[in-house]
Amino acid sequence: MFVLPAIDIREGKAVRLIQGDFLQKTVVHPNPVALAKEFKAAGIEMMHIVDLDGALMGKATNAPLIEEMKKETGLKIEVGGGIRTLEQVDAYVSLGIDRIIIGSAALQNPELVKKAVIKYGDKIAVGIDAKNGKVAISGWLDVSETDYLQLAEEMARIGVQTIIYTDIAKDGTLAGPTFEDYAKLTQAVPDVQIIASGGVSKKAELLKLAELGVYGTIVGKAFYNGTISLADMLEVEKNAD
């Protein structure tokens, strides 16, 4: 199982939110590029980046900063937040971004996902964020009537190879992942790589997710609070399989 440290970018700084609430924002590092260099120095190979401004505005607001992070570190990067058009996907691919995450648009515009997958294959991932099992969109501000498993199955039929699933109720809480959701996902779409996001608080939870067959896990607040170190992430990557 892969473990990806997260950098959420808001107004040019690395921040953490609680349950996606922009009013509950904590700056964890003033310089995302310097933070990415710390990941590189520790031996991390891939990081998860969210353009929070982009998620709100529907455009790649922090793309220049993300490009700098890529150039300065050479790390593999997956990016999400506000990606609503194929042109935005094209732009990130041209910057050398390794995986582009389509979130809200996957529900609102599945044709975009289909075109992106045809063009870029496994460089395209879909982010499914849910509240009480229902898919949330627009920076988590709106909740649809679509069940997360239903959307996952639709994306699998399109040809999506990677899904990043977040239970919003757990995001930024350190309350532990919703393990049953990941068990259902790995059963519902067995040929899709599932990446877990939200709630992870300790190394033992990473190992449990690996046992469920999860392909990867994103670690955010637990790293910034010091309950999971970069060394822990690397150890799990080495031993969880």
N, C-alpha and C positions, 0 to 999 in steps of 0.2 A: 504493500500500500504506500502511495505517495503522500507526503505531508507538506502542505503549502502554507507558509506564513503569509498573512494578509496585510496589505496596506490600503486603507480606505482614504481617498484624497478629497479634501474639502477646502476650498479657497487656498490651494497650494500647500497645505499641511497634511500630515498623516494624523487621522483622527479615529476615534471609536465612537459608535453610537450604541444606544440601548434600544433593542427592538425596532431599529430603523428610524427612531425619533430624532429628527435633526435638531430639536431643542435640547436633547440630552447628549451633547457633543463634548468629548474630551480630546484635546490635542495630545497625542502620544509622542510625536516627534515633529519639530518644526521644518525638517528638511527630508522629504521622502527619498531623495537621491542618496543622501548620506546613510539613511536607514537601509536602503537596498544594498549599499556597499557593505554594511555590517552582515547582512545575510550572506553575501558572496564570500566574505572573509571566513565565515563559520562553516562553509561547505554546502550551503543550500544551493539547489540546482534550479528550482522554479518557484516563482511567487505569484500570488493572486492579488490583483489590483482592481479596485473599484473606483471609478470616477463618480463620486457622489454628486458633484455639481452637474455632471452629464446626465445622471439618472433623473434629476429634477428638471433639467432644461431640454432633454431630448437631443443633445448633441455632444460631441466628444470635446468637452470644455478643457480638460487637462491633458489632451493628447501631446502637446509639446513637452510637458513635464514627464510624461510616461516614455516618450521617445528618448529623453535625456537619461532616464533610468536604465533603459535598454542599452544605450550606447556606452554608458559609464560602467556597467557591470557585466554585460554579456549574458546575464541570466535569462533563462526561459521565463516568459511572462504570459499569463492569461489575464485578459482585461474584460471587464463588464462595466455597464453604466451608460445608459442613454444611447445605445446602438440601435437605431431605428431604420436605417437604410443600407442598401448594398454598397453605396458609395462610402459610407462610414467603415464598413467592413473592409472594403478595398484599401482605404487609407491606413487602417491599422496593419493590414498585411504588408503594405508597402513600407511600413516602419520596422518590419521584422518581428512583429508580435506573433507569438507562437500559437495562441488559442484566443479566439474572440467569442465572448459570451453574449448571446442574444437573450434578453430577458422579457420585458413586457411585450415586445413585438412578436414573440413566439405565440402568444395567445391572440393578439390583435391582428397579426399579419403573418400567418403561417407560410404564405407564399414566399415571403422574404427568406425564411429559414430554408425552404426548399431550394431556392435559387442559390443561396450562400453555400449550402451543402454540396450542390452540384458543382459549384465553382471551386470550393476550397476543401471539401471532404472533412477530414478529422481536425482541421483547424477551427471548426465551428462547434461550439458548445451551446447548450440552452440552459439558462438559469431559471429554475422553478422555485418561487418563493411563496409560501403558503401560510395562511392564518386559519386555524381550525380545519385544515385540510383543503381549503379553498385558495385558489391562486390569486396572489396580490400583484398589482401592476402599478406603474407610474411612481416609482420610488417608494413603493409599499403604501401609497396614500389611498389607493382604491382596492377593494376586494371583489373578485368576480364570483360567479356561481359555479365555476369549473373546478372539478376535483383534480388534485395534483396528479393522481395516478392516471386519470383520463388524459391529461395533457402529456404526461410522459409517454403513454402508449401512442398517442398521435405523433409525437416527435420521433419516436422509434420507427414508425412506419415511413416517415419522411426520409429517414436515413441518418438521423442525428446519432453520433457515437458516444457523446459525453453529455451527461446532465448533472448540473450542480443544484442540489436541493437544500433549501433553507427553511426551517420552521421558524418563522419570524418571532413567535413567542419565546423562543430560546436564544435568539441572537443577542450577543453581548451580555448575557445574564450569568454565564458560568454555571448554569443549572443542569448541565449534562445534555447530550443530544437526545432527540426523540428516536430512540433505537428502532421502535416498531415501524416507523415510517420508512426507515432505510431497509428493513427486512422486507417490507411490502414492495418497495421499489426494485430491489434486486431480483425479486420473484416475478414482478410484473413485466420488467424489461430486461431479461437476463443477458441480452447481447449488448446492452448499453453500459458504458463505464459511469458509475455513480460516484459523484464527489459530494461528501457531507460538509455542511456548513452550519454553524450556529450552536452555541451552548457548550462546546468542548471545554473542560476545565482541568483535566489531568491526563497523564500518559495512559492510565489504565483504560480510559474511554476510547483513546485512539486504538488500542489493541482490540477492544471489543468491536469497534466498527470494522476493523480488519477481518475479524472472525465472521462478520455478517457478509463478507464478500464485497465490501465497499472498495472502490478503486483508489480513492484518495480522500483526504480530509483537509479542510482549511482551518487554520488556527489563527485567531485574532486576539481577542481580549486576554485569553489565557497566557499568551506570550507577553503581552504588555503588562500584565499583572504579576508576571513571574512564576506562574504555577506550571507552565510548560516552557522549557528552554529550547533553544535551537538545537542543542545537543540531544535533548529528548526526541525531537522531531526526527533527527538523523538516525537515532538508535531504532526508533519504530520503523522507519523506512527500511532499515537493514534487516530487521528481525521479524517483522509482522507477517511476511509472506512464508 
